[in-house]
């Protein structure tokens, strides 16, 4: 389960957004985005952002056949 904010960050990472783009869109600081991404990297045991997206996809976190990627509502608390 992800928080709404974590789901938005993960969707942005999966869609190829940079830290600065995510920070601007979500009204957070760059450090806030990096903190959230870092937490998810540890939670999913991923070494980098592409691996994070791959692991989330393998766990069925994203809706199939949708671009930009969206986290399934049942995966958000």
MOJO-V265836 format. One record per backbone hydrogen bond with DSSP energy under -1.0 kcal/mol. CO is the residue of the C=O (numbers start at 1). NH is the residue of the N-H. Records with the same first field share a line. If there is no record, write none. Layout:
CO=NH + NH
This chain:
2=77
3=7
4=8
5=9
6=10
7=11
8=12
9=13
10=14
11=15
12=17
13=16
18=22
19=23
20=24
21=25
22=26
23=28
29=33
30=34
31=35
32=36
33=37
34=38
35=39
36=40
37=41
38=42
39=43
40=44
41=46
48=52
49=53
50=54
51=55
52=56
53=57
54=58
55=59
56=61
57=60
61=72
70=63
72=75
73=76
75=2
